[in-house]
Amino acid sequence: MIEIIPAIDIIEGKCVRLTQGDYNQKKEYGDPLDMALMFEDHGMTRLHLVDLDGAKKKQVVNYKVLEKIAARTSLVIDAGGGLRSEHDVHVVLESGARMVTGGSIAVKDRNAFIGWLERFGADRIILGADFREEKIAVSGWHEATSLDLIDFISSYLKEGINKAICTDIALDGMLQGPSLETYNKIKAAQSELFLIASGGISGMEDIEQLEESGIDGVIIGKAIYENKIDLKTLQNYILNNK
């Protein structure tokens, strides 16, 4: 069964969603803890938590929100956004995250990211591979690179990474469906990778298509917040696929 991973993005302690990573296209959805409790109440066991203030400042900012959610729920949280140092990783893990996601650092400071893998272990470090037209993008998606997505992931599989979150930034927040073709290419090239698809999810049929393609996990954000996917429907899907 595909792993269902709801997302909470945080700015100034509030739950928000952006469109294509644009801070000027921000919509607020209230208290992150309330949202996390609601996800847990509907049978979800995972949470993808992104510190958007941290991504901007290039250091962890909203770790107190993470602490609160970790203390009040049993969700397995992976946290990302602004992690640039081993100290940031320590802060996030000590605040209750079970895993951290490193994206920009994996591009800009390969040695540091490999150091995290060695220090904390591959079970706690997820590779964040944000892309546009199958090229890696970094720094909250504002910076394009010439790095090929599949080559980038392959280079870290050799270093011991076993999980990656791949976000198509052209589709993120657009509710137009996921980049299924690209995910199929990644899975064909790297079948051993635990691949988490992110960006563009618009309804249950997208999740079903990803599952049929053998994708391991899916991050769902705006589709939940804009009621394109009902939490009760997700709960039934999880129960029926156990």
Beta strands, then each sheet from edge to edge (+ up, - down):
strand 1: 3-11
strand 2: 14-19
strand 3: 22-28
strand 4: 46-51
strand 5: 76-80
strand 6: 99-102
strand 7: 125-132
strand 8: 135-138
strand 9: 143-148
strand 10: 163-168
strand 11: 194-198
strand 12: 217-220
sheet 1: 3+ 2- 1+ 4+ 5+ 6+ 7+ 8- 9+
sheet 2: 3+ 2- 1+ 12+ 11+ 10+
end
